[in-house]
Amino acid sequence: MKRAPWHEYFMLLAKMVALRSGCNSRPSGAVIVRDKRILATGYNGPMPGAWHCIDKGPGYCFRREKGIPDIDKYNFCRATHAEANAIAQAARFGISVEGADLYCTLAPCYVCLKLIASAGIKAVYYEYDYGSRDFQRDAFWREAIKEAGLKEFRQIKVSPEVLTQLQEIISYPTSKRRLPPTEFLESFEDNSSYILPTVEVLQNKLRYQTNKILKDIKFTIEKITKKRPEEQSIILILEDQKEYTGNISEYILKTLLNKSKVKFKVKIDQKTVKITINIEDQIEISAEIENIDLKNLDLLLTWLNYIGYEVSQEFSKPVSISLAIRELILENQNK
């Protein structure tokens, strides 16, 4: 029997720690060691007591469900990275990590690298290199390693012999991506049609558009979600051009009980939108929009989603939403 080298031994422990990870995409583990003694461990997961993505199923990812692209993944990922959790665990129990070594299954990101340096950790050994879709950012991270004051930053692999001895299927690399990558930055184009899973995904994707204006664009929302608007910001226009001041959803449901297809208009911020609801094998809600800005489109989408949910509950049919927009103004979305 071959005795496992120290580096492989601690890396194997980091791989085992990753078994507690709640991440479906890149489960990661970390072990902090000084004088060949373990000081703390950590795996990537949400705040203590919060639900893990893995709790929602084997393919679930909170960020991906929200439609957040790779460019903003750190602001929407529910998990704290394994290295940060290991350092936090040591701090919580009053354990100094000054001069320690850190073993991690995934090379530290820039945020964790700064934390590692500030904590006084002097060596980092990683199993899998942290590659992303932003090559310029990756290159910057590699340069930043020189500033971290580390004595060593090196890749470590657990040998097949050690894995065989353990009689476990712990394949290299643990943190290789398991879910398909998202686009770093997606762009909608003029004169195009797009299919999105939910209203929320469309709203999030529009926030990242670099275009100032989109023209003759169509969106189809495959399913609706149970989400009530915070306030009534949509005005229903009746056939005699009078404004309806009652409960809009109740009015629409009552009308649909007598007709399988209903056309009406709504007004939002002095702009008129044509709406059609058609009930056959499924419920189709379509909107024709001349011009609208992102803020009012968000309000309209939220309202259509709510109406779709109410109609779906009443008729027990699936709902899709289609938007045909002549001009969508995006230039003030971040102001």
VOGU-3710 file (C-alpha; in Angstrom, 3 decimals, decimal comma):
1> mkrapwheyf> 0,000/0,000/0,000  1,326/3,417/-1,014  1,196/6,101/1,612  -0,511/9,235/0,269  1,755/12,313/-0,027  0,766/15,249/2,178  -0,380/17,449/-0,713  -2,620/14,725/-2,141  -3,918/13,857/1,312  -5,121/17,385/2,028
11> mllakmvalr> -6,442/17,858/-1,511  -8,412/14,642/-1,152  -9,895/16,012/2,078  -10,894/19,189/0,224  -12,593/17,013/-2,413  -14,497/15,173/0,315  -15,537/18,455/1,915  -17,061/19,408/-1,458  -19,558/16,562/-0,980  -21,392/18,916/1,414
21> sgcnsrpsga> -21,666/21,634/-1,241  -25,147/22,845/-2,167  -24,097/23,961/-5,668  -25,314/22,018/-8,722  -22,813/23,640/-11,082  -19,411/23,799/-9,372  -19,323/22,024/-5,981  -16,132/23,129/-4,245  -14,278/22,342/-1,025  -11,428/23,953/0,909
31> vivrdkrila> -9,174/22,956/3,817  -6,890/25,290/5,790  -3,787/23,572/7,172  -0,857/24,639/9,353  2,013/22,370/10,335  0,140/19,478/8,677  -2,849/19,967/10,966  -6,336/20,937/9,789  -7,515/24,307/11,119  -10,812/24,721/9,256
41> tgyngpmpga> -12,826/23,481/6,295  -15,385/25,105/4,006  -17,590/24,357/1,022  -19,535/26,638/-1,284  -23,088/27,158/-0,120  -25,612/29,808/1,001  -25,797/31,611/4,338  -26,304/29,389/7,423  -29,873/28,112/7,578  -30,734/29,206/4,013
51> whcidkgpgy> -31,838/26,776/1,301  -29,326/25,317/-1,158  -29,768/25,211/-4,928  -29,393/21,431/-4,710  -32,575/21,389/-2,567  -34,531/22,487/-5,662  -33,381/19,549/-7,775  -30,245/18,254/-9,561  -30,242/20,843/-12,356  -31,457/23,921/-10,483
61> cfrrekgipd> -29,422/27,140/-10,304  -30,872/30,305/-8,767  -28,882/32,606/-11,059  -29,751/30,682/-14,189  -33,438/30,599/-13,232  -33,366/34,395/-13,027  -31,708/34,670/-16,445  -28,601/36,425/-15,074  -25,676/36,207/-17,543  -22,084/35,325/-16,662
71> idkynfcrat> -21,059/38,990/-16,465  -23,040/39,494/-13,241  -22,949/36,016/-11,738  -21,247/36,983/-8,476  -24,048/39,378/-7,529  -26,763/36,736/-7,940  -25,095/33,504/-6,815  -26,555/32,399/-3,463  -23,339/30,693/-2,370  -20,291/31,906/-0,464
81> haeanaiaqa> -17,153/30,346/-1,958  -15,458/27,433/-0,175  -12,274/29,375/0,683  -14,242/32,252/2,203  -16,363/29,832/4,259  -13,233/28,081/5,573  -11,706/31,405/6,652  -15,025/32,457/8,206  -15,213/29,174/10,127  -11,745/29,761/11,559
91> arfgisvega> -12,652/33,323/12,542  -15,886/32,168/14,168  -13,986/29,851/16,513  -11,035/32,180/17,121  -8,485/30,190/15,110  -5,629/32,135/13,552  -4,768/31,153/9,981  -1,614/33,312/9,858  1,057/31,475/7,858  -1,275/28,567/6,972
101> dlyctlapcy> -1,714/26,672/3,704  -5,020/26,421/1,856  -6,090/23,476/-0,279  -9,084/24,053/-2,569  -10,731/22,107/-5,365  -11,129/25,235/-7,489  -8,534/27,992/-7,899  -9,633/31,063/-5,918  -11,455/33,922/-7,616  -10,127/37,453/-7,171
111> vclkliasag> -12,480/38,197/-4,258  -11,341/35,096/-2,353  -7,702/35,742/-3,256  -7,874/39,143/-1,557  -9,457/37,534/1,502  -6,765/34,829/1,557  -4,009/37,434/1,439  -5,633/39,578/4,131  -6,007/36,533/6,404  -2,257/35,866/6,202
121> ikavyyeydy> -2,443/32,538/4,371  0,896/31,951/2,654  0,339/29,047/0,221  -2,538/27,984/-1,998  -2,855/24,571/-3,649  -5,742/24,031/-6,045  -7,116/21,115/-8,042  -8,925/22,761/-10,968  -8,056/26,042/-12,670  -10,741/28,745/-12,533
131> gsrdfqrdaf> -11,428/29,460/-16,198  -14,340/31,649/-17,265  -15,677/33,368/-20,389  -13,965/36,635/-19,536  -10,378/35,962/-20,597  -9,235/39,477/-19,740  -10,567/39,067/-16,194  -8,907/35,642/-15,875  -5,586/37,140/-16,939  -6,016/39,924/-14,369
141> wreaikeagl> -6,626/37,338/-11,626  -3,432/35,491/-12,540  -1,474/38,742/-12,334  -3,077/39,520/-8,977  -1,614/36,305/-7,543  1,789/38,002/-7,642  0,443/40,769/-5,391  -1,009/38,388/-2,813  2,357/37,710/-1,130  1,987/33,939/-1,432
151> kefrqikvsp> 5,008/31,711/-1,104  3,395/29,155/-3,398  0,396/28,912/-5,721  0,317/25,499/-7,355  -1,986/22,948/-8,914  -2,218/19,572/-7,123  -3,768/16,384/-8,511  -4,698/13,322/-6,474  -2,994/10,334/-8,096  -4,957/7,341/-9,448
161> evltqlqeii> -3,116/5,134/-6,975  -4,435/7,106/-3,992  -7,972/7,129/-5,400  -7,830/3,387/-5,977  -6,683/2,787/-2,434  -9,672/4,662/-1,121  -11,951/2,429/-3,212  -14,063/5,438/-3,914  -15,142/6,998/-7,180  -13,733/10,462/-6,623
171> syptskrrlp> -12,766/11,535/-10,121  -10,606/14,476/-11,094  -11,592/17,255/-11,336  -14,307/17,686/-8,715  -15,206/21,232/-9,732  -15,404/20,807/-13,486  -18,552/22,497/-14,708  -21,633/20,258/-14,630  -24,302/22,651/-15,890  -24,009/24,270/-19,319
181> pteflesfed> -22,339/27,709/-19,196  -24,381/30,856/-19,676  -23,495/33,492/-22,227  -21,203/36,155/-20,797  -23,399/38,892/-22,281  -26,350/38,218/-24,563  -27,795/40,803/-26,936  -31,244/41,076/-28,458  -31,312/42,270/-32,071  -33,752/44,303/-34,166
191> nssyilptve> -36,269/42,404/-36,328  -35,860/39,225/-34,265  -38,001/36,853/-32,200  -37,037/35,297/-28,879  -38,543/32,651/-26,605  -38,048/33,065/-22,847  -39,157/30,718/-20,039  -40,677/33,357/-17,710  -41,423/37,073/-17,502  -38,747/37,489/-14,847
201> vlqnklryqt> -36,068/36,020/-17,128  -36,984/38,490/-19,881  -36,957/41,417/-17,448  -33,513/40,445/-16,185  -32,050/39,908/-19,642  -33,287/43,302/-20,843  -31,422/44,959/-17,970  -28,105/43,891/-19,517  -28,728/45,086/-23,063  -26,202/47,538/-24,485
211> nkilkdikft> -28,565/48,705/-27,250  -30,256/52,068/-26,741  -33,301/51,150/-28,814  -34,692/47,874/-30,166  -37,113/47,904/-33,101  -39,624/45,385/-34,438  -38,793/42,791/-31,827  -40,956/39,918/-30,579  -40,858/38,016/-27,303  -42,739/34,860/-26,323
221> iekitkkrpe> -43,020/33,876/-22,659  -43,549/30,113/-22,308  -45,106/30,061/-18,842  -46,416/32,389/-16,160  -45,669/32,505/-12,427  -47,729/33,417/-9,400  -46,712/37,016/-8,781  -49,126/39,809/-7,933  -48,243/43,403/-9,019  -47,339/45,714/-6,136
231> eqsiililed> -49,800/48,335/-7,333  -52,452/48,822/-9,997  -50,631/50,825/-12,678  -52,598/49,619/-15,735  -55,833/51,273/-16,900  -58,374/49,246/-18,903  -60,009/51,047/-21,836  -63,547/49,886/-22,667  -65,048/49,726/-26,166  -66,670/53,146/-25,717
241> qkeytgnise> -63,186/54,504/-24,895  -64,102/55,023/-21,265  -61,647/54,070/-18,540  -62,639/51,142/-16,323  -62,067/51,836/-12,629  -63,078/48,456/-11,196  -61,126/45,232/-10,675  -59,551/44,515/-14,064  -58,868/40,808/-13,546  -62,456/40,181/-12,462
251> yilktllnks> -63,732/42,077/-15,516  -61,550/40,073/-17,901  -62,503/36,736/-16,333  -66,207/37,599/-16,535  -65,846/38,551/-20,189  -63,947/35,356/-21,063  -66,731/33,198/-19,644  -68,871/34,256/-22,624  -66,210/34,514/-25,324  -63,210/32,396/-26,275
261> kvkfkvkidq> -61,399/35,397/-27,723  -61,333/38,892/-26,273  -59,655/42,054/-27,537  -59,221/45,184/-25,448  -56,842/48,063/-24,815  -54,932/49,155/-21,746  -53,173/52,397/-20,970  -49,881/52,660/-19,169  -48,202/56,032/-18,660  -50,368/57,597/-21,407
271> ktvkitinie> -49,422/54,889/-23,918  -52,028/52,520/-25,350  -51,359/48,795/-25,728  -53,606/46,378/-27,641  -54,208/43,084/-25,801  -55,757/39,873/-27,136  -56,628/36,815/-25,042  -57,479/33,656/-26,974  -58,562/30,440/-25,253  -58,203/27,163/-27,174
281> dqieisaeie> -56,039/24,199/-26,123  -54,041/26,739/-24,174  -54,435/30,393/-23,273  -52,576/32,808/-25,521  -52,121/36,402/-24,395  -50,684/38,733/-27,031  -49,815/42,407/-26,852  -49,149/44,876/-29,659  -46,971/47,777/-28,526  -46,009/50,792/-30,611
291> nidlknldll> -43,313/52,205/-28,343  -42,437/51,763/-24,694  -39,513/52,211/-22,319  -38,048/49,552/-20,057  -39,710/50,812/-16,867  -43,214/50,684/-18,343  -42,500/47,392/-20,086  -41,602/45,920/-16,691  -44,939/47,110/-15,316  -46,816/45,717/-18,311
301> ltwlnyigye> -45,027/42,357/-18,126  -45,742/41,995/-14,423  -49,411/42,821/-15,023  -49,742/40,421/-17,984  -48,110/37,698/-15,915  -50,660/38,274/-13,146  -53,629/38,293/-15,536  -52,283/35,138/-17,150  -52,094/33,421/-13,780  -55,678/34,403/-12,901
311> vsqefskpvs> -57,032/33,207/-16,254  -55,024/29,977/-16,036  -56,466/29,226/-12,609  -60,009/29,886/-13,846  -59,807/27,751/-17,002  -57,163/25,191/-15,917  -55,069/25,684/-19,052  -51,422/26,615/-19,637  -50,649/30,203/-20,633  -48,149/31,825/-22,965
321> islairelil> -47,543/35,541/-23,495  -46,470/37,097/-26,805  -45,216/40,658/-27,227  -44,822/42,442/-30,563  -42,971/45,702/-29,939  -42,405/48,306/-32,637  -39,897/50,288/-30,558  -38,367/49,499/-27,152  -36,300/52,264/-25,535  -33,506/51,003/-23,266
331> enqnk> -31,032/53,902/-23,030  -32,207/55,127/-19,599  -32,450/51,709/-17,979  -29,488/52,232/-15,594  -30,118/55,875/-14,719
//
